[in-house]
Amino acid sequence: MKNFQTKMFNRKASNPKNKPDQIIEAIALKPGQSIAEIGVGGGYFSLRFAEMVGKKGNIYAVDTNRGFLEFVKNSAKEKGLDNVITTFAKEDKLVLPEKSLDFIFMRNVTHHIPNRVKYFRNLKDFLKPDGKIIIIEYKKGKFFTFRGIFGHYVLKEIIIREMEEAGYLLEREFNFLQEQHFTIYY
Ligand SMILES: C[S@@+](CC[C@H](N)C(=O)[O-])C[C@H]1O[C@@H](n2cnc3c(N)ncnc32)[C@H](O)[C@@H]1O
């Protein structure tokens, strides 16, 4: 069951219609950088990040589901990527090194997080002074779609407002995704 879900996350993440290459290009990670993916799922993006940052960089793959983390750990091992560190999160309790991250990446996960302003504010503890937060989240779907019915989306205006309340400013936004909005904060 866990493998089924992780594979489904990865199939969706890697589907060209969801423009994974353009997302990777927009983030433009450099060798040696550190990035945490909160809500890593099947790890599609984290494993691609791991290749980009190389041996001197670090990827922290964070999830509340231990089965998903195990899948990501095994996938990294199979690909010979030893810079992927999986870390279990209990709701809003994150175990990450302080002031160490160039980026925090959250794709399709903010709709799962209650009390987001407090959550976002706490993320500051883990970012370097010039660190950034990248958020990709579903736009509102038509009522009869899965995300419309189950509320698996957060409007971009709400994310921007909550991030501002948490002490961040919008740096950039990209408009090439059909189903999601994509914003970067500092
Ligand atoms: C829709 S999946 C997205 C997976 C991945 N980011 C991607 O784009 O393919 C959402 C993931 O967030 C995780 N998640 C849910 N609540 C979380 C929380 N509070 N902290 C960390 N991860 C969480 C889920 O277990 C799941 O793996």
The ligand as a Gaussian input file, in Angstrom:
#p B3LYP/6-31G(d) Opt

LIG

0 1
 C        0.526000      14.995000      -1.948000
 S        1.969000      14.373000      -1.160000
 C        3.223000      15.336000      -1.994000
 C        4.524000      14.584000      -2.097000
 C        5.672000      15.330000      -2.781000
 N        5.941000      16.620000      -2.165000
 C        5.430000      15.507000      -4.251000
 O        5.305000      16.648000      -4.700000
 O        5.367000      14.506000      -4.968000
 C        1.885000      15.113000       0.466000
 C        2.911000      14.545000       1.430000
 O        2.954000      15.351000       2.610000
 C        3.058000      14.519000       3.751000
 N        2.590000      15.282000       4.924000
 C        1.321000      15.529000       5.329000
 N        1.310000      16.312000       6.432000
 C        2.613000      16.578000       6.723000
 C        3.268000      17.336000       7.746000
 N        2.586000      17.986000       8.694000
 N        4.615000      17.382000       7.747000
 C        5.335000      16.733000       6.799000
 N        4.774000      16.002000       5.816000
 C        3.433000      15.925000       5.774000
 C        2.236000      13.292000       3.374000
 O        2.559000      12.168000       4.173000
 C        2.624000      13.129000       1.901000
 O        3.782000      12.364000       1.760000

